[in-house]
Amino acid sequence: YWAWCAARRDAVFYAILRHRSTEAGRELLKDYSGIVMADGYAVYQALARGEPGFSLANCWVHARRKFLEAKDSYPDEAVPFLDSIGKLFEVDRDAPAPPLNATEPERVAALALRAELRRNRSRPIIRDILNPAYKTKPEVLPQSSIGRAIAYMMKQWKGLTLFLGDPRIPLDNNHAERALRGVVLGRKNHYGSRSLLGARLAALFYSLFESAKLSG
């Protein structure tokens, strides 16, 4: 069994499911229609292809991590990508998401500012990432660390750039990663539940407590 997590800024839901399969991902998301921010796990890509109304945004932190892994062996190739990805996050720091307690006019204004900054500053950065990717890819071995980093990024390019058209979409799925941290740190204790019912009760209480914390 596996612990799955679906999170937003003010709530998080945990589920204990039998597999890490596409069917398990479908069980988690059920008939959700909208945007899902996720890492490069193939289950989400399969669901996005098969479910109408379901769009997948991919995480720039996971893409960046691949270039960090390649940096020691291919610094000349990896560092420009890392610098450009860092600039994407700088843009969003200048236009953070509206706070949870924002009024509707405040929320609209904050998202409008983010949309404008992304249009004027993030789009050129995206071009600065894409052009070297096309130039560098034929010059490196596909199975090298830099080759794998570029391939990983290009495979998810549509999801990585979805944020340009929707200011609500974050650049990363760090919120869900943080939500899973407690489960990961405590999993040796959770294993002591000795039953599927115990594990599912733990997931239930995690959902309640962590959502309460996020909501203040």
C-alpha positions as CSV (number, residue, x, y, z in Angstrom):
1,Y,0.0,0.0,0.0
2,W,1.0,3.6,-0.7
3,A,0.2,7.0,0.8
4,W,-1.2,9.4,-1.8
5,C,-1.7,13.1,-1.2
6,A,-3.7,15.8,-2.9
7,A,-3.1,19.3,-1.6
8,R,-4.1,22.9,-2.1
9,R,-3.1,26.0,-0.1
10,D,-5.8,25.6,2.6
11,A,-6.4,21.9,2.6
12,V,-4.8,18.5,2.1
13,F,-6.2,15.0,1.7
14,Y,-4.3,11.7,2.2
15,A,-5.4,8.3,1.0
16,I,-4.0,4.8,1.4
17,L,-4.2,3.0,-1.9
18,R,-3.1,-0.4,-3.0
19,H,-0.9,0.6,-5.9
20,R,1.0,3.5,-7.5
21,S,-0.8,2.7,-10.7
22,T,-2.9,4.9,-13.1
23,E,-6.0,3.3,-11.5
24,A,-4.8,4.5,-8.1
25,G,-4.2,8.0,-9.4
26,R,-7.7,8.0,-10.9
27,E,-9.2,6.8,-7.6
28,L,-7.5,9.7,-5.8
29,L,-8.6,12.4,-8.2
30,K,-12.0,10.8,-9.1
31,D,-14.0,13.2,-11.4
32,Y,-11.8,16.3,-10.7
33,S,-11.9,18.7,-13.5
34,G,-9.3,21.5,-13.7
35,I,-5.6,21.9,-13.2
36,V,-3.3,19.5,-11.4
37,M,0.3,20.5,-10.5
38,A,2.5,17.5,-10.2
39,D,6.0,16.1,-10.7
40,G,6.9,14.0,-13.7
41,Y,5.3,10.8,-12.5
42,A,3.9,9.0,-15.6
43,V,0.5,8.3,-13.9
44,Y,-0.4,12.0,-14.0
45,Q,0.5,12.2,-17.6
46,A,-1.6,9.2,-18.5
47,L,-4.6,10.7,-16.6
48,A,-4.2,14.0,-18.3
49,R,-4.3,12.3,-21.7
50,G,-7.3,10.3,-20.9
51,E,-9.6,12.6,-19.0
52,P,-11.4,15.5,-20.6
53,G,-11.2,18.7,-18.7
54,F,-8.1,17.6,-16.8
55,S,-4.9,19.6,-17.4
56,L,-1.5,18.9,-16.1
57,A,1.0,21.5,-14.9
58,N,4.5,20.3,-14.2
59,C,6.9,21.3,-11.5
60,W,10.0,23.5,-12.3
61,V,11.7,22.4,-9.1
62,H,11.8,18.8,-10.3
63,A,13.2,19.9,-13.7
64,R,15.8,22.1,-12.0
65,R,16.9,19.2,-9.8
66,K,17.9,17.2,-12.9
67,F,20.2,20.1,-14.0
68,L,21.7,20.3,-10.5
69,E,22.5,16.6,-10.8
70,A,24.3,17.3,-14.1
71,K,26.1,20.4,-13.0
72,D,29.3,18.7,-11.7
73,S,29.9,16.8,-15.0
74,Y,28.5,19.4,-17.4
75,P,28.8,22.9,-15.7
76,D,29.0,24.8,-19.0
77,E,25.8,23.3,-20.2
78,A,23.8,23.0,-16.9
79,V,24.5,26.4,-15.3
80,P,22.7,28.5,-18.0
81,F,19.6,26.4,-17.5
82,L,19.8,26.7,-13.7
83,D,20.2,30.5,-14.0
84,S,17.2,30.8,-16.2
85,I,15.0,28.6,-14.1
86,G,16.1,30.7,-11.1
87,K,14.9,33.8,-12.9
88,L,11.4,32.3,-13.3
89,F,11.2,32.1,-9.5
90,E,12.5,35.6,-9.1
91,V,9.6,36.9,-11.3
92,D,7.0,35.1,-9.1
93,R,8.6,36.4,-5.9
94,D,7.9,39.9,-7.3
95,A,4.2,38.9,-7.7
96,P,3.3,36.4,-5.0
97,A,0.0,34.6,-4.9
98,P,-2.7,36.4,-3.0
99,P,-3.0,35.5,0.7
100,L,-5.8,33.1,1.7
101,N,-7.7,35.9,3.5
102,A,-7.5,38.3,0.6
103,T,-10.8,40.0,-0.5
104,E,-12.0,39.3,-4.0
105,P,-10.7,42.7,-5.4
106,E,-7.3,42.0,-3.7
107,R,-7.2,38.5,-5.2
108,V,-8.1,39.8,-8.7
109,A,-5.4,42.5,-8.5
110,A,-2.7,40.1,-7.3
111,L,-3.4,37.6,-10.1
112,A,-3.5,40.4,-12.7
113,L,-0.1,41.6,-11.6
114,R,1.3,38.1,-11.7
115,A,-0.2,37.6,-15.2
116,E,1.4,40.8,-16.4
117,L,4.9,40.0,-15.0
118,R,4.8,36.5,-16.4
119,R,3.8,37.9,-19.8
120,N,6.5,40.5,-19.9
121,R,9.3,38.8,-18.0
122,S,8.7,35.0,-17.8
123,R,8.0,34.5,-21.5
124,P,11.4,35.8,-22.6
125,I,13.0,33.6,-20.0
126,I,11.2,30.6,-21.3
127,R,12.6,31.3,-24.8
128,D,16.1,31.5,-23.2
129,I,15.5,28.0,-21.8
130,L,14.0,26.5,-24.9
131,N,16.5,27.7,-27.5
132,P,19.6,26.3,-25.8
133,A,17.8,23.0,-25.1
134,Y,17.3,22.5,-28.9
135,K,20.9,23.6,-29.5
136,T,22.5,21.4,-26.8
137,K,20.5,18.2,-27.1
138,P,22.1,17.0,-30.4
139,E,25.6,17.7,-29.0
140,V,25.3,15.5,-25.9
141,L,24.9,11.8,-25.3
142,P,21.2,11.0,-24.6
143,Q,22.1,8.9,-21.5
144,S,24.5,11.5,-20.0
145,S,23.2,13.4,-17.0
146,I,22.8,16.6,-19.0
147,G,21.1,14.7,-21.8
148,R,18.6,13.1,-19.4
149,A,18.0,16.5,-17.8
150,I,17.1,18.1,-21.1
151,A,15.0,15.1,-22.1
152,Y,13.1,15.2,-18.8
153,M,12.3,18.9,-19.3
154,M,11.3,18.6,-22.9
155,K,9.0,15.7,-22.3
156,Q,7.0,17.9,-19.9
157,W,7.4,21.1,-21.7
158,K,3.6,21.7,-22.2
159,G,3.0,21.2,-18.5
160,L,6.0,23.3,-17.5
161,T,4.8,26.3,-19.5
162,L,1.1,26.1,-18.7
163,F,1.6,28.7,-15.9
164,L,2.2,31.4,-18.6
165,G,-1.5,31.3,-19.4
166,D,-2.9,31.0,-15.9
167,P,-1.6,33.1,-13.0
168,R,-3.2,30.8,-10.5
169,I,-0.8,28.0,-11.4
170,P,2.4,27.9,-9.2
171,L,5.8,27.0,-10.5
172,D,6.2,24.0,-8.3
173,N,4.4,21.3,-6.3
174,N,6.4,22.1,-3.1
175,H,3.1,22.5,-1.2
176,A,2.3,18.8,-1.8
177,E,5.9,17.8,-1.0
178,R,5.7,19.6,2.3
179,A,2.4,18.0,3.1
180,L,3.9,14.5,2.7
181,R,6.9,15.3,4.9
182,G,5.2,14.3,8.1
183,V,4.0,11.0,6.6
184,V,7.5,10.2,5.4
185,L,9.2,11.1,8.7
186,G,6.8,9.1,10.7
187,R,6.2,6.1,8.5
188,K,8.1,3.7,10.8
189,N,5.7,4.5,13.5
190,H,2.7,4.3,11.2
191,Y,3.8,0.8,10.1
192,G,2.9,-0.2,13.6
193,S,-0.8,0.2,12.9
194,R,-0.7,-3.5,11.9
195,S,-3.8,-3.2,9.7
196,L,-5.2,-1.5,6.6
197,L,-7.9,0.1,8.8
198,G,-5.3,1.6,11.1
199,A,-3.4,3.1,8.1
200,R,-6.6,4.5,6.7
201,L,-7.6,6.0,10.0
202,A,-4.1,7.6,10.2
203,A,-4.7,9.1,6.7
204,L,-8.1,10.4,7.9
205,F,-6.6,12.1,10.9
206,Y,-3.7,13.5,8.9
207,S,-6.2,15.0,6.5
208,L,-8.1,16.7,9.3
209,F,-5.1,17.9,11.3
210,E,-3.0,19.2,8.4
211,S,-6.0,20.9,6.8
212,A,-6.8,22.6,10.1
213,K,-3.1,23.8,10.4
214,L,-3.2,25.2,6.8
215,S,-6.4,27.0,7.5
216,G,-5.0,28.6,10.7
